[in-house]
């Protein structure tokens, strides 16, 4: 999902083992330059943090005094809007920041801005009236691998921003596919954690019983760093009290080149076959090759590790009841915690009335079908009907689904194409990690989305492979995914069709004569070359002459901007 300390994604920068005076200030400016170059086309970033530069300068001063706030650098700022992509919440202010944002800030991170998301996490309109990554407030996000590419959703801008180096990492939310699907379509890594591993405090909800907050990064290790920063118990979210540990694991330590050796992974073919069509043929061809790669890495692959039941219509009906009743209650609870609410939106009924009357909300072209259905139900999230639907889904996703398959075959994880992986983990609260698998071949015919506004399938558009596990198995999943990633390095095999040209080198070679070095590279232009050249020159000069001492080590987290 995408926009705010709410149902938004955060776009931010993480740095490790850095020791400069003005390093963070320089990186901040470089990321803003990169965003300015391409955001008019991709619309990945919805809002820039107006205080990010001051935060970067303050952190640089701290570092010059020997004070370091841990491994990553992020911050948050409450001047930015928290809108979920809707004009209804423009100008509204929260009473406190999200606990996840606090964790990121305490870790020393700088939040550069808010990524554009699918409005209300795609929870407003019927499919034919909607499109992934569209919001009234942020516009339409496009993926970077094909013109007008559908970015998938709803954490659309989060994934696109990371894919082209507008930030090193981002945070999104997932109810059912909203992290892993955008991640696969942007050729990056997305982790949907176990329900309860990360706090949902002050996150605009869809479902208390399905929502999770997770990281999106360029690599498995990037995502592992972020997960370590945001995971942990939180008194504002009781679901986090179910964690089996008091000290959050260091997920980076799970990044093991030999992670697949001796592992047992299974393929639930019946959970994959249900979702196949002509457009998935290239994905399945790449998936079959990946199985061989996994075997060659020393894993035992169990074919036909099927779910004992895979009744997609049944769990879809149950999910509709659970999500509808949870959203009505959860939205009212969130709105009640706002410090300021200029549009006086207090409930879903208020939100629906506002949306239908506001000229920029694109009603009725973008309808309110989902809300109409939710408001028509005569039950609540605590009604027996809602509880029964939730319990039925837990069984279908767990005992009859993922957990049953894992237990019967004594597996460490299941592997599936990302497009088929997220349904059962969503309803059972189980973790997924999606990593790049391949790209649609050159001869692929174009396929538009249902609204005919974005390109859903086309040459060079990425797709992913997912590792799915039991609750609290993130360490094992990261180990498996990292080993596969390091053997394949799929991300490097295709470049986006559009990229920023402004680059700040990740290496410094100080000498007595040249105590600092700023290296800027200019590649094939995607915008006006003279303007970019002027920007490069101006920023290079300003950064160089504002620095007293530049000393930094090679950063494991930023070996290249792309």
N, C-alpha and C positions, 0 to 999 in steps of 0.2 A: 504494500500500500504506500502511499507516498508523501504527505506534506506536513510536517510539524512535529512538536513533541507529542504528536497525536498520531493519527493514521497516516503519517507521512514518512518519508524517508529522509535521512540526514546524509548530506554529502560532506565529507570531511577528509582531513589529511592525517595520516599516521606516520610517525618517524621513529627510528630506533637508533640508539647509541649515537646521538648527534651532539656536537659540542661547538657550535658557532655562536657569535653574538647576534647576527642578523640573518641567520639561515631561514628561520621560519617566516620572517617577513618577506624574504625573497621568494620562497616557495608559494606563499599566499598570493603574491602579485602574479607569479607565473600561472597559477591555476585560474586566476581571474581573467588573464589575457587569453588563455586557451578557451575558457567558457565564452568570452565575447566573440571569438572568431566563428564559432559553430552553432551557438544556441539559437540564433535566428532561424536556422533550418531544422534542428533536432528538438528544440524546446525541452531539453532534458532538465534544465535547472529553472525552477519556478521563481526563486527569490534568492538574492544574495544577502548574506549576513552583513549588515552595515558596520558592525563593530569587530569583524574578524581581523582586520588589519591591526587595530589597537590591541586585540588579544594576542596576536602574533608578536607584536613589539614587546608586550609585557612578559611573555614567556621567554623571549630572547634575553630580556634583562635578567630574568630569574636564572637563566642558564649561565649568563656571564658572571653571576654571583655564586655559581656552584650549586644552585638549587634546580633539581630536575624532577619533574612530576611523573616518573615512571617511563614506560616504553612508548606510549603513543601520545599524539598531540591532537586534541579535539577540544572544542568549547561550544557552548550554546549561547544564544542571546535571545531575550524575550522581546526584542523590537520586531522580530519577524512575525508575520501572520501565521496562524495555525488554522488552516481552512479546510483540509480534506478536499481541496479543489473546488470549493463552493464559495460563492459570494455571500452566502448566509453567515459565514464566520469571519469575514474580512473585518478587521478591527477588534475582534474579540480577544481577550487576554485570559490566560490560564492563571489559576490561583497559585500554582507551583509548577515547576518543570517536571518532566517525566523522569522517573528514577533511572531509566536507561541513559538519558542525557546527562544526568548528574554523574553517573559512573564514567561516562566518556570524558566529561569535563575534569573529573578528579584524576583521571588517567593522564591528563595533560593534552587532550586533543583539541583541535580547532575545527569547529563546524563552519564551513564556508558558506553554506546556504541550504535551501530546501529544494528537493527534487520534485519535479512535476509528477503527479500520480493520476491514476484513473479515479475520477470523481467518486467520492464515498466508496473507494475501493471496489469499483464496478458494481456497487450495491445501490443502483437507482433505476436503471432502464432495462428493458428486455434486450436480448442479444442483438436483434435486428435493428434496434434503435440506438445502440451503443457502439463504442469502439475502445479497444484497449489503449490506455494511456491518455484518454481524452478527459479534460475537465473544463468547466466553464471558466474558472479562474486562470488556469495554466495553459489552456489550449491543447493541441494534439502533439504528443511526443512521437517521434519517429526513431526507429532503430538506425544504426550507423552502417549497416552492411548492404543495404539496397535502398535506392530512393523511395521515400514514403513507406518504408518498412513498418509493419505492425510490430510494436515493441513487446507485445504481450503485456499482461498486467497482473496486479495493479501497481506494483512497485516499478513502474516503467522507467521513469527518469533516473531512478537509483541505479539501475543496471546500465542504462545507456551512458550515464555520466562516467561510471567506472570504466566502461569499455573503451572510451576514447581519451582517458586520462584527464578528465575534468576534476577528478579527485582520486585518491588512491583507494578509498573505500566508502561504502555507504551502508545505511541501515534501512531495512524495509520491514514490512509486516506481512504475515501470511495467515489467511484463513483457510484457503484451499488453492494452493499453487501460486500465490502472489509473489513469492520470492523466487522459487526455482524456475518458474516459467519465463519471467523476464531475464533471469540469469542465463538460461540456455539460449535465448534469442539474441543476447548480446555477447556471447562467447566469453562469459565470465563464470565465476564460482558463486553459488548461493547456498547458504545453510539455513534450513528450516529446523529450528531446535525442537527438542522435546517440549511439550506443553508444560510450563512451569519452570523451565531452565532460565528464562529471561522474564523480567517483569513487564507487565502491560500497563502499569500505573500511568495515568494521564495520557494514554493512547486512545484516540478515537476508536471505539470498538465496532466490530461486526458481531463477533460471538465470544463471550467470555469462555465458552467451552471449546473453542477451536483456535482462537487468535494466538499467534506467537510473533516475537520480534527477533529478527536474525540479520546476519551480515551478508553483504555482497562484496566480493573482492576479485582482483584479477587472477589470483592464484589461491590454491588451497591454504597455503601458509598465511597469506594476507587475511583470509577469512578466519583462520584459526586465531590469529592475534586479536581480531575484533571480537570474536566470540568470548575469548578469555576476559576481555575488558567489560563486556556487558552482562555476562552470566552471573547468577548468584541470587541468594534469598533477598526478599524485600518485604517489609512489614505492610506496604501498601498493596501488595498482591498476594493474597493467601495461598494461591496455587503454587507459589515458589517454595512454600514450606514443605512440599512433598519431595524436594530434592534429597537424594540419599547421602549428601555430603555437606559439611559446613564450610569447607574451604573449596572454592571453585578450582577445578583442574586447570592446569596449564595446557591448553589444547595444542599449542605449538610443539610441545614435546612429543605429540602423537605423529608428527610429520616424519615418517620413516620410509626411506627408499625401499626397504624390504617388507613393507606392510602387508603385501599380498602373499608372501611366502607362508605356506602352511594354512592359509585361511580357507574357510569353507563358505562359498557364496552360491546362492540359488537363483534360479530364473522362474518366476511364476508366469508361465506362458499364458494361462487363461486370463490373467490380469492385464496382459499386454494385447492379446489377440482381439479383445473386445473393442479396442480403440484404433484398430488398423484401417487404413483406406489407401487410396492411390498415392496420396501425398506423403505417406509414411514409409514408402518403399526404400528411398535412399537412407532414411534413418535406420531402418532395420538392417540394411546391408552393412552399414557402419557398426551397428550393434553386434552383429555376428562376428565381425573382425575383432571387435573389442573383447569378446569372449575368449578368442584364441590368445590375445595379448595377456589377458588375466591368467589363463592357464600357463602360459610361458613364464609368467612371473612367479609361479610356484603355488598358485591357488588351486583348490579343487572346486570345479564348477558342477553343481548339481542341476541337471536339466529337469524340466517338469516339476519344479518345486512349487506346485500349484496351490492356490488358495482353495480351501475346502468348499468355499462358496464365494461367488463374485456376482452379486445381484445388483448391478449398477442402478437400475431404476428404483430398487427398494431403498438403497442408501441415499439416493438423490432426493426421494420423497421425504425421508427422515431428516436429511440435512436442511431441506427447505423449512420444515417446522422448527428445528433447532435454531437456525440462523435468523429466521423471521422473528421469533419470540425473543431471542437474545438481543437483537439489534434495537427493538423498540425499548426494552428496559435499559440496555447499556447506553444508548444515546442520551436518554433523559438523565441518567446518572452523570454522564460526562458533562452535559450542558449545565447541570446544577452546580458544578464545581468551577465554572468560569467566573473570574473576577469582574470582567466587563462583558456585556452581551448586547452590542449596539442594535442588533436587529431583533432582539427579544425573542429569539428562537429557543423554546424550552422543551420541545417534544418533537416527535416525528411528524405529527399533524401540523405543527407550526412550520417545520422545515418544508413539508410538501406544499403548503400554501405559499410560502416565500418563493420556492423554486418555480412554481407555475406562474407567478406574477412578475418575476424579475426578468427584464428583457435580455440580459446577458446569460441567462441559464439555458437558453436554446430550447425552451419548451414551446410546442409539443414535439418538435423534431427529435429531441432527446426526451423521451417520456419518463414517467415516474411509475412504471409498471410494478417494479419490485416493492416500492413503498405502498402502492395501492393494495397489493396482495397482503402485505404485512398488517396494514391497518384494518383489513377486512376480517382477520382472524379473531375469533372470540375467545382466545386463550392467551395466557402469559407464559413467561419463561419458567414459572413455578407450577404451571398447570400439569396434571397427570399426563396429558397427551404429549406435552413437550418433553417431560422426563422419560416417558416410554420411548419416544423417538431417539433420544440421546442414548439411552441404554442399549437399544437395538443396534445403533451404529457402533457403539463400543465393541459389541460382540462381533459384528461383521468386519470391522477393521482390525480387531485383535485376534480373538480365538479362531474365528473362521477365516481370517485374512492373514495379515503380516506375521503376527506373533505365532499363530498356529503353524504356518509354513516354516518359520525359523526353528521352532521347537521340534517339529516332526523330523526334520532333516538335520538337526544339530548344526545350524548355520550361524555364521557370524553376521551375515547381511544378505539382502536380496539386491540384485541388479536389474534395472529396467531402463528403457528409454525414458528420459525425463517427462515426455508428454503423457506417459501412462502411469507415472509413479506416485502422484501426489494425492489421489482420491482417498485411499484407505488410511494413509498416515494422517490426513486431515481430520478424519472423524474419530481416530483413535489416539490422537495426540502424540504421534511417533515422529522421530527425526528423519530428515532427508538431507543429503548433500548432492547437489547437481554440479557437474563439471563438464567442460567442453568435450564433445565427441566427434563432431564433423560439421560439414557444410553441404547445403544443397548443390548438386553439380550444375555445370554450365547450361545443360540442355533442359533444366527444370522449367516447365510452363508456369506462368504467373497464376497465382490464385489470390483473389481479393478477400477481405473480410466480409461479413454478412452485410454491413452497411455500405460496402463498396467505396470506402474512404482510405483504407490502408492496404498494403501488400502483405498478405499473410505468408505466402510461400513464393520463393523466387531463387534464382542462382545466388550462391554465396551466403545466404542466410544461415546462421549457425543453429545447431541443435545439440542436445546434451545427453549424458548418461547419468543416472541417479543411483546412489547407494542408500538403501533403506534399512533401518534397524529397529531394535527394541528401544524402549524408553531408556534414557540416560546412556545410550551407546555412542555418543558423539565422538569419544576418543577413538573407538574402533573404526567408525565410519571415516573419520579424518585420515587415519592411518591407511586405510584401503584406498581412499580417493587420491591421497598424495602419491602413493606408489604408482597408481595408474597414470596420474598426471605426469609424473616425471619420466615415465616410459614413453609417453605419447607426445606430449607438448603440443597438443592440438591447437591451442590458442595462437601459436605463432604461425600457423599455416595459412592464415587468411587475414588480410588487412581490411579495415573498414573502408568504404568508398569515400568517406569524408573524415578528415582528421584535423585537429588544430596544428598549426605550424610553429607556434611559439614553444620553445623548449628551454628548460633550465637544466643544465647538466647535473647529473647525480654524482659527479666526481669533482674533487678539488685537488689541485697539485700545487701546494704552497711551497715557495722558496723564499730565501731572504730578500731577493729582489722583487718577487711577485707574491706577496703574502695572500693574495686572493685571486681567484679566476672565475669568471662567469662565462660559460660556454653556451652559445645560442645557435641552434641549427634551424635552417629554413628549408623545408621540403616543398614538394609540388604544391602550389598555392590552391587554397579553396576559397579565399576571399581576395580583395584588392591588394596586390603585392606592395605598392607604395605605402599604403596605410599600415600593413603589417611590418614593413621594414622600419617605418618611423617608430612604431610601437616598440619593436625590438631594441632599437637604438636608445630610445628614451629610457626604457626600463633598465636596460643594461647599465647605462651611465648612472642612473639614480641609485641602483642597487650597489654598484661597485663603490661609488664615492660616499655611501652612507656606512660603509663597513670599516671597522678598525682592525679586526682580525678575523680571517676566515680559515677555520680549521675544522674540517669534517672528515669522518671516515666513510668508506663505502657503505651505503645503507642497504641492509639486506632487504628492506621493504620497498626500495625504490631503485632497482637496478637499471630501469629505463622508464621513461614516462609512459611508454606504450609496452 
